[in-house]
Amino acid sequence: MLPVFEGDERIAVRFTLMPGSAFDVDALSALEQSGARTVAWEEACGGEHDLILTASPKGALQVLSGPRALLPHGAGFNKAVNGDGSPCLPSGLDPHYLLADGEPWADLHALAHDDQLVRLAQHCPQAAARATVVGDPTLDRLLASLNHRDSFRDSLETGERRLVVLTSTWGPESLLARRPRLPGGLAGELPHDTYQFALVLHPNEYSRTGSFDLARHLAPALSAGLTVAGPHEEWAALLVAADAVITDHGSTALYAAALGRPVISAYDGGDELIPESPLAQLLAKAPRLNAPADLPDALLAAESLDTRGFADAAFALRGQALEHLRRELYALLGLRPRAVPVAPHPLPRPVSTARRPAAFAVRAEVSGHRIRVARFAPYISESVHHLAAEYPEAGQRHIQSAAVLWRRASAASPTSHGSTWTAAGWTARILDEAPGCRTAAAVLTPTRCLVRHRAAGPLSVRIEPHRVTGRVLRPDPAAVVSAVHAWLGSTARWAAPVSLVCDTGPLAVRVHLTQADAADLDYEL
């Protein structure tokens, strides 16, 4: 909401961290990275302030001197935490948190929807007298970033895969607490070239667990290509980029619904979700995911449900939140706003944290000159056509067991004192040193490979990009290498040149095999 003050040199913003939270580890890191100024809590308590802003009613806020504004937190009031405040009430409606000595401590209680004002009046009429509906600045920022969807997906290297985002709130009923193996099951059991998976965690979970332990807990999923969003702004960019969302009872589900994203429930029930809340109504209608193998059917069911209607019950005044907030906050300041436009900042492009998987269990179906391949995490138990591994990134066990070994050419220029393998030299060496390997491949560019097969010898491979409605789509060349390997192994007689069709995930591309040309053989890796 801070863009409401942009262009106004009269306003100085300072941040303070109230003591007592169980989740305050790293709470100031986002501020430090942005260059914001902070003050110690003791200093803040001893000074006079022209305006105090908070998105949480918890803590001793009444000791701060100055007008106070309580801003929207999450997507409305959908969740109550056991043992926290009054039973079965979210903190934003709870007199235990909203009143001090029987009076509301906030001079402004900003809400996102008229229904929230009605509910506040039922539970805490004193606070409702100072409440007004302004909309949700977080949702407006998401909506303002929709035009950046393609660039977000490019940053995540999504391609034509379906990006499915898992969202987990915090606490004992969260997705990650109840179903900790679900991210690894999805990333490992579903085809890598069809689906991409990302995980959005509540910042409390980052604070409670820490990135070090999270990386250990999620290791199987991370090795299979899972992206984990950072806890500051990146979660929102992933929702914009997503094709669908798998969720528990956290607020992120309603933000996804507001964007029209298909929503699949992985919430196993409990005491925290408030009945008849917008989120409860959404989860009651959303298809449920019981096991990773059920995802394709769940996606079909989710795509038939228009989720935006559920979000309409949580968010009003779309696109107008900053304008309404500016009016209300400047009234508390006793100032006239500057005559400059106010608009949400577009979200920053996400940074992909996904590891590119270095080994795959590959299923292959060959029908004449058409090959369909599906690549999975190497630890799946089902039978496959072959194991393919990237050299030298894959572990030694996978390199020794792989029928296909590939290497990607480096973009770095040669050093002043060094040596470089040619594609011909490296592929020949691999077949000499790895007796179990049947095909060695050097990926030279996204459309060009040198493949050396034990029986067929060295071959040049050219991959035609898939063109549709003005867009150019390319598969992972390593998937095409596996398709060529499967075809060579099943075809006794053939003569170059030959043209194949390779199906990799949602893409079908034409591939041309010829005798290896000199440029490919001499290509420096």
C-alpha positions in Angstrom: 0.0 0.0 0.0 3.0 2.3 0.2 2.6 3.7 -3.3 -0.2 5.9 -1.8 2.7 8.2 -0.5 4.8 8.3 -3.7 5.7 11.7 -4.9 5.2 13.2 -1.5 8.4 14.5 0.0 6.5 15.4 3.3 6.2 11.7 4.2 9.1 9.7 5.7 8.5 6.0 6.3 10.1 4.0 9.0 9.6 0.3 10.0 9.7 -1.3 13.4 9.4 -4.9 14.5 7.1 -5.5 17.5 8.6 -8.0 19.9 6.9 -11.2 20.9 6.1 -12.9 17.6 7.0 -16.6 17.3 7.9 -16.0 13.7 10.1 -12.9 13.7 13.3 -14.7 12.4 14.4 -12.9 9.2 11.3 -10.6 9.4 13.5 -7.6 8.6 15.5 -9.1 5.8 13.1 -7.9 3.1 13.2 -4.4 4.4 17.0 -4.5 4.5 17.2 -5.7 0.9 14.9 -2.9 -0.2 16.9 -0.2 1.6 14.1 0.8 4.0 15.0 2.5 7.3 14.1 0.7 10.5 13.9 1.9 14.1 14.1 -0.2 17.3 10.8 -0.9 19.0 11.9 0.9 22.1 12.6 4.0 20.1 9.3 3.8 18.3 7.4 3.5 21.6 9.1 6.7 22.8 8.3 8.9 19.9 5.3 10.8 18.4 4.1 9.6 15.0 1.8 11.1 12.4 0.5 7.7 11.3 1.0 4.1 12.4 0.2 1.4 9.9 -0.1 -2.3 10.6 -1.6 -5.4 8.9 -2.0 -7.3 12.1 -4.0 -6.5 15.2 -1.8 -8.5 17.5 0.6 -7.0 20.0 0.8 -3.8 22.1 0.0 -1.5 19.3 -1.8 0.9 21.6 1.5 1.9 23.2 2.5 3.6 19.9 1.5 7.3 19.9 -0.3 8.6 16.9 -3.3 7.8 14.6 -3.4 4.0 13.9 -4.7 2.3 10.7 -5.3 -1.5 10.6 -4.9 -2.7 7.0 -6.3 -5.9 5.3 -4.4 -9.0 6.1 -4.8 -12.0 3.8 -7.9 -12.6 1.8 -10.5 -11.8 4.4 -11.5 -13.7 7.5 -11.4 -17.4 6.7 -9.3 -19.0 9.4 -9.2 -19.1 13.2 -6.1 -20.4 15.0 -6.8 -22.7 18.0 -5.6 -21.3 21.3 -5.2 -17.8 19.8 -7.6 -15.1 21.1 -11.4 -15.9 21.2 -12.5 -19.4 20.2 -13.4 -19.8 16.5 -12.7 -16.1 15.6 -10.0 -14.8 13.3 -7.9 -12.1 14.8 -9.3 -9.5 12.4 -12.8 -9.9 13.9 -11.8 -10.6 17.5 -12.5 -8.0 20.2 -9.7 -9.6 22.2 -7.3 -8.0 19.7 -9.3 -5.1 18.4 -10.2 -3.4 21.7 -8.1 -1.9 24.4 -9.9 -1.1 27.7 -13.2 -1.6 25.8 -12.4 0.8 23.0 -11.0 0.2 19.5 -7.3 1.2 19.4 -7.4 1.6 15.6 -8.6 4.9 14.2 -9.2 3.2 10.8 -10.0 -0.4 10.2 -9.6 -1.0 6.5 -11.5 -3.9 5.0 -11.5 -5.6 1.5 -15.2 -6.4 1.2 -18.6 -5.2 2.5 -19.4 -8.7 3.9 -16.3 -8.3 6.1 -17.8 -5.1 7.5 -21.1 -6.9 8.3 -19.2 -9.7 10.1 -17.1 -7.2 12.0 -20.3 -5.4 13.2 -21.6 -8.8 14.5 -18.5 -9.6 16.5 -17.0 -6.2 17.4 -19.4 -3.3 16.8 -17.1 -0.8 18.4 -14.4 -1.5 15.8 -17.0 -1.6 13.0 -17.8 2.0 13.8 -14.3 3.0 12.6 -14.2 0.5 9.6 -14.5 1.2 5.9 -14.1 -0.9 2.8 -11.1 0.1 0.7 -10.5 -3.1 -1.4 -7.3 -5.2 -1.4 -4.0 -3.6 -2.5 -2.4 -7.0 -2.8 -5.0 -8.3 -5.2 -4.7 -5.1 -7.2 -1.0 -5.6 -7.6 -1.6 -9.1 -8.9 -4.2 -7.8 -11.4 -1.8 -5.1 -12.5 0.8 -7.7 -13.2 -1.2 -10.0 -15.4 0.3 -8.6 -18.6 3.7 -9.8 -17.3 2.6 -13.5 -17.2 4.6 -14.5 -20.3 7.8 -12.9 -18.9 7.2 -14.6 -15.5 6.9 -18.0 -17.2 10.0 -17.3 -19.3 11.9 -16.6 -16.1 10.7 -19.9 -14.6 11.6 -21.8 -17.8 8.0 -23.1 -18.0 7.7 -23.3 -21.7 4.5 -25.2 -22.8 4.3 -27.2 -19.6 1.5 -26.7 -17.2 2.7 -24.8 -14.1 0.9 -26.1 -11.1 1.5 -24.2 -7.9 1.1 -25.8 -4.5 0.2 -23.3 -1.7 0.7 -24.1 2.0 -0.3 -22.0 4.9 1.3 -22.5 8.3 0.2 -24.5 11.3 -0.8 -28.1 12.0 -3.5 -28.2 9.4 -1.4 -26.9 6.5 -0.7 -28.8 3.4 3.0 -29.2 4.2 2.2 -30.4 7.8 -0.5 -32.8 6.7 0.9 -34.0 3.4 4.7 -33.4 3.4 5.4 -35.9 0.6 2.9 -34.4 -1.8 5.4 -32.0 -3.5 7.8 -34.8 -4.1 5.1 -37.2 -5.3 3.8 -34.7 -7.9 7.3 -33.7 -9.1 8.5 -37.3 -9.2 5.5 -39.2 -10.5 4.2 -36.9 -13.3 6.0 -36.4 -16.6 8.6 -33.6 -16.5 7.9 -32.3 -20.0 4.1 -32.0 -19.3 4.1 -30.4 -15.8 6.1 -28.0 -13.8 5.5 -27.7 -10.1 6.2 -24.8 -7.7 5.6 -24.4 -3.9 4.4 -21.3 -2.2 4.9 -21.4 1.6 3.5 -19.0 4.2 6.4 -16.8 5.6 5.7 -18.2 9.1 6.7 -21.6 7.8 10.0 -20.2 6.4 10.6 -18.5 9.8 9.7 -21.6 11.8 11.6 -24.2 9.8 14.4 -22.2 8.0 15.6 -22.6 4.5 18.3 -25.1 5.5 15.8 -27.6 6.9 13.2 -26.9 4.2 15.8 -27.8 1.5 16.5 -31.1 3.3 12.8 -31.9 3.8 12.0 -31.1 0.2 15.1 -32.7 -1.3 13.4 -35.3 -3.5 11.0 -32.7 -4.9 13.8 -30.2 -5.5 15.9 -32.8 -7.4 12.9 -33.4 -9.6 12.6 -29.8 -10.5 10.4 -28.2 -7.9 10.6 -24.4 -7.7 10.1 -22.9 -4.2 9.0 -19.2 -4.1 10.7 -16.7 -1.9 8.6 -15.5 1.0 8.5 -11.8 0.1 7.0 -10.9 -3.3 7.8 -14.0 -5.5 4.7 -16.0 -4.3 2.4 -13.5 -6.1 4.4 -13.7 -9.4 4.0 -17.5 -9.3 0.2 -17.1 -9.0 0.2 -14.9 -12.0 2.3 -17.4 -14.0 0.3 -20.5 -12.8 -2.0 -22.7 -14.8 -3.6 -24.1 -11.7 -3.3 -24.1 -7.9 -3.3 -27.0 -5.4 -4.2 -25.5 -2.0 -5.0 -25.9 1.6 -7.1 -23.4 3.6 -4.7 -20.5 3.2 -5.6 -17.1 1.7 -3.5 -17.7 -1.4 -6.3 -19.9 -2.7 -8.7 -16.9 -2.9 -6.1 -14.7 -4.7 -5.7 -17.5 -7.2 -9.4 -17.7 -7.6 -9.6 -14.0 -8.2 -7.2 -14.4 -11.1 -9.5 -17.1 -12.5 -7.0 -19.9 -11.9 -8.4 -23.5 -11.5 -8.2 -24.5 -7.8 -7.8 -28.0 -6.5 -8.2 -28.8 -2.8 -5.6 -30.7 -0.8 -7.1 -29.6 2.5 -7.8 -32.6 4.8 -10.2 -30.7 7.1 -9.9 -29.6 10.7 -11.0 -26.9 13.1 -9.3 -23.8 11.6 -11.4 -23.1 8.5 -14.4 -21.0 9.3 -17.6 -22.5 7.9 -19.5 -20.5 5.3 -16.5 -18.2 4.7 -15.6 -17.5 1.1 -12.7 -19.9 1.3 -14.8 -22.6 2.8 -17.3 -22.3 0.0 -14.5 -22.4 -2.6 -12.9 -25.6 -1.1 -16.3 -27.2 -0.8 -16.8 -27.0 -4.6 -13.2 -27.4 -5.8 -12.2 -31.0 -6.8 -10.0 -32.8 -4.3 -6.6 -34.3 -4.9 -6.1 -37.6 -3.1 -2.9 -38.8 -4.8 -0.4 -37.5 -7.4 -1.7 -39.8 -10.1 -5.1 -38.2 -9.8 -3.9 -34.8 -10.9 -4.9 -35.0 -14.6 -8.5 -35.8 -13.7 -8.5 -33.2 -11.0 -7.3 -30.5 -13.4 -10.1 -31.4 -15.9 -12.6 -31.0 -13.1 -11.1 -27.8 -11.8 -11.1 -26.2 -15.2 -14.9 -26.6 -15.4 -15.4 -24.5 -12.2 -15.3 -20.8 -12.5 -13.5 -19.8 -9.3 -13.9 -16.0 -9.7 -17.4 -16.0 -8.1 -16.0 -17.2 -4.8 -13.4 -14.5 -4.8 -16.1 -11.9 -5.5 -17.3 -12.6 -1.9 -13.8 -11.6 -0.5 -12.7 -8.7 -2.7 -14.5 -5.5 -3.6 -13.5 -2.3 -5.4 -11.0 -4.2 -7.6 -8.4 -1.9 -9.0 -9.3 0.9 -6.6 -7.7 0.0 -3.3 -4.8 2.5 -3.4 -7.1 5.4 -4.3 -9.4 4.6 -1.4 -6.5 4.0 1.0 -4.9 7.3 -0.1 -8.0 9.2 0.8 -8.4 7.6 4.2 -4.8 7.7 5.2 -4.2 11.3 4.2 -7.3 12.2 6.2 -5.7 10.7 9.3 -2.5 12.6 8.5 -4.5 15.9 8.1 -2.9 16.5 4.7 -4.0 16.9 1.1 -2.6 14.2 -1.2 -0.2 15.3 -3.9 -1.9 15.5 -7.3 0.0 12.5 -8.8 -1.5 9.3 -10.0 -1.4 6.3 -7.7 -1.0 2.8 -9.1 0.2 -0.6 -7.9 3.8 -1.6 -8.7 4.1 -4.5 -11.1 5.5 -7.6 -9.4 9.2 -8.3 -10.0 10.1 -11.2 -12.3 10.5 -14.4 -10.3 14.0 -16.0 -10.1 13.9 -19.7 -10.9 15.2 -21.7 -8.0 14.5 -25.0 -9.7 17.3 -27.4 -10.3 17.4 -28.8 -13.8 17.0 -32.5 -13.2 20.1 -34.4 -14.1 18.7 -37.9 -14.6 15.4 -39.2 -16.0 13.6 -42.5 -16.2 12.3 -42.5 -19.8 9.2 -44.2 -21.2 9.2 -44.4 -25.0 6.7 -45.6 -27.6 7.9 -46.0 -31.2 5.4 -46.2 -34.0 7.1 -46.1 -37.4 8.8 -42.7 -37.6 6.9 -41.2 -34.6 8.3 -41.5 -31.1 6.5 -40.4 -27.9 8.7 -40.0 -24.8 7.7 -39.2 -21.2 10.5 -38.4 -18.7 10.1 -39.0 -14.9 12.3 -38.8 -11.8 14.7 -41.6 -11.8 13.4 -43.1 -8.6 9.9 -44.1 -10.0 9.1 -47.8 -9.5 7.3 -48.4 -12.8 9.2 -50.0 -15.7 10.7 -47.7 -18.3 12.5 -47.9 -21.6 15.8 -46.4 -20.4 17.6 -44.2 -18.0 19.1 -41.0 -19.3 21.6 -38.8 -17.4 23.4 -35.5 -17.8 27.2 -35.7 -17.6 28.8 -34.8 -15.2 25.9 -33.3 -13.2 24.1 -36.6 -12.5 25.3 -38.8 -9.6 27.8 -41.5 -10.3 25.2 -44.3 -9.9 23.0 -42.8 -12.6 25.9 -42.1 -14.9 27.0 -45.7 -14.6 23.5 -47.1 -15.2 22.4 -44.7 -18.0 21.8 -46.0 -21.5 21.8 -42.3 -22.7 24.4 -39.8 -21.5 24.2 -36.2 -22.6 26.2 -33.0 -22.1 25.2 -29.5 -22.8 27.7 -27.2 -24.5 29.0 -24.4 -22.3 28.4 -20.8 -23.3 31.6 -19.7 -21.6 34.6 -18.7 -23.8 37.8 -20.8 -23.5 40.2 -19.8 -20.9 43.7 -18.7 -21.8 45.2 -21.9 -20.5 42.8 -24.8 -20.9 41.5 -27.6 -23.1 38.1 -28.2 -24.6 36.5 -31.3 -25.8 35.0 -31.4 -29.3 31.6 -33.0 -29.6 33.1 -35.9 -31.6 35.9 -36.4 -29.0 33.6 -36.3 -26.0 30.9 -38.7 -27.4 33.6 -41.2 -28.5 35.2 -41.0 -25.1 31.9 -41.6 -23.3 31.2 -44.8 -25.3 34.7 -46.0 -24.6 34.5 -45.4 -20.8 30.9 -46.3 -20.1 30.1 -49.8 -21.3 26.4 -49.5 -20.3 25.9 -46.4 -22.4 24.3 -47.0 -25.8 24.0 -43.4 -26.9 26.1 -40.3 -26.1 24.9 -36.9 -27.1 26.3 -33.4 -27.1 23.6 -30.8 -27.0 25.1 -27.9 -29.0 22.2 -25.5 -29.2 18.4 -25.7 -28.6 17.9 -27.0 -32.1 21.2 -28.9 -32.8 22.8 -32.0 -31.3 25.5 -34.5 -32.1 24.4 -38.1 -31.2 26.8 -41.0 -31.3 25.1 -44.4 -31.2 27.0 -47.7 -30.7 25.5 -49.2 -33.8 24.6 -46.2 -36.0 27.7 -44.1 -35.3 27.8 -40.3 -35.1 24.7 -38.4 -36.4 23.7 -34.8 -36.7 20.3 -34.0 -35.2 18.3 -31.0 -36.2 15.1 -30.1 -34.2 12.5 -28.0 -35.9 10.8 -25.6 -33.5 7.0 -26.0 -33.2 5.3 -22.9 -34.6 1.7 -22.0 -33.7 -0.2 -18.7 -33.8 2.9 -16.6 -34.2 4.8 -18.3 -31.3 7.9 -20.4 -31.5 8.0 -23.4 -29.1 10.9 -25.6 -28.4 11.3 -28.8 -26.4 14.2 -29.7 -24.2 16.8 -31.2 -26.6 17.7 -33.9 -24.1 14.2 -35.2 -24.4 14.6 -35.4 -28.2 17.9 -37.3 -27.7 16.0 -39.9 -25.7 13.5 -40.2 -28.5 16.2 -40.6 -31.1 17.8 -43.3 -28.9 14.6 -45.2 -28.7 14.0 -45.0 -32.4 17.5 -46.2 -33.3 17.2 -49.1 -30.9 13.9 -50.3 -32.5 14.8 -49.7 -36.1 17.0 -52.3 -37.7 17.4 -50.9 -41.2 17.3 -47.2 -42.1 19.4 -44.8 -44.2 20.2 -41.2 -43.6 18.7 -38.7 -44.0 15.5 -39.5 -42.2 12.8 -37.4 -40.7 11.1 -38.3 -37.4 8.3 -36.8 -35.3 9.0 -36.6 -31.6 6.2 -36.1 -29.0 7.6 -34.6 -25.8 4.9 -33.5 -23.4 2.5 -31.1 -25.2 4.8 -30.6 -28.1 5.3 -32.5 -31.3 8.4 -31.5 -33.2 10.0 -32.7 -36.4 13.6 -34.0 -36.1 16.0 -34.6 -38.9 18.8 -37.2 -38.7 21.8 -37.0 -41.1 25.3 -38.3 -41.1 27.3 -36.2 -38.8 28.6 -33.0 -40.4 32.1 -31.6 -39.8 30.7 -28.5 -38.0 28.9 -30.7 -35.4 31.9 -33.0 -35.0 34.3 -30.2 -34.4 31.9 -28.1 -32.1 33.8 -27.2 -29.0 31.9 -28.0 -25.8 
